[in-house]
Amino acid sequence: MTDDVVALLAQRLSDPAALAAQVTASEHPELDETRSLWHPQSLADGHAGVGLLFAALAHGSPEYARTAYAHLSAAVTAVRRPAHEGLYLGLPAVAFAARTAVTRPGEYAGLLTKLDEQVAVVARKLVDQDAPRIAAGTAGARMAGYDVIAGLSGLGRVLLAAGPEHRATTELVLAHLVALTRPVTNADGRSVPGWWTADPILISEPDGIPGGHFNTGLAHGIPGPLALLSVAYDAGVRVPGQERAIRDIAEWLLARRSADGTGWPNIVTLNAELAAAAGDRPDLGKVRAGWCYGTPGVARSLQLAALALAEPEWNQQAVAAITAACDQPLGALGYGDATLCHGVAGLTTVVTLMAREPGGEELADRVGELTDALVRAADPDHPFLWPAAAPVGPATVHRPGFLDGAAGVALALHFAQNPSAPVGALPWDAALLLR
């Protein structure tokens, strides 16, 4: 049944031109929001993200390779590059998708040579923009400068996969993220962790948080740098201070869990941080359970750190936290939708990965429960089988892409059912900084 659902979605997404026309045509009012979000060079909502699905499937079923190539071609042919590029938008997104599609040595070599250099250019620009602030020890990190979606954590993952040719830029990124963990002085003269930011959590909340905050979500917060630093360390790509930075972030996160110790809030406010630094454990707010914000993303980043530095106690705490997330009162029904970003697919992918690591074996039984929930949520009457929750209100939206759309759900489902299937040199879930 699982394979049938994935195959049905793949069939509906197989023609890049027809899919783009369906998404962008005005006669499809049910796709209004998708139309405004769609960009061919987007991992979240575009050909690059849809191509990830076919690239992953092609490693086990070569007949999908041609479709992966077609989506990648659509992402680079006569497409204007967006003004701001990161892992999820622009040429870095295409570079990531193309590398996941490599099934034999030399495949996509010419394209990747050009794309990887562009990723390096974007990464060096971000480092240069923030380097003076870092050198001065001034507070005010920008989430889009260091995070997974648009910043150095996501770009660094692409460069790490690019290999020795871009080792210098990869190490530059790692060194900058190490520097991000050093204490800085805020406007009140207080010493605070270096990732303090005055940025709003969401575009929909432009006024931000009074006093700023410390973001704890994997998508936009300090778990992103933790994951990249840990994956690179485990791969033998190391810079001075990297181990200390991993320890500092991991220990900070573990000390700022919810009062019952089972999860993490979206953010830690400045006042909460000052209280925590003084030894108190203040109420840190509602605990979410998504990849983007909440326990699954943070727990996996901690597990990666534990594996890199051989810290079994961190791993035990990460597994305990994700077990608690699976045991929330409504189970899978407690999620807003089926997607990767903040839905059941994200939790499923994290649990599948963590169950395969030492100390995570107890999670294996949870995988079947989660995949069953994803299969039950598929509805052939919807254009892309799995609708997503609208950002505002009770409505649903129909998105074919990776992060908030159906392609990501299908990838999570396929991987959970085939965890040992070949994934190539760069697994698709590395786009989530999960490995």
Summary of the structure (lengths in Angstrom):
residues: 435
radius of gyration: 20.4
end to end distance: 27.7
largest distance: 60.7
contacts: 1621
relative contact order: 0.13
helix: 55%
strand: 5%
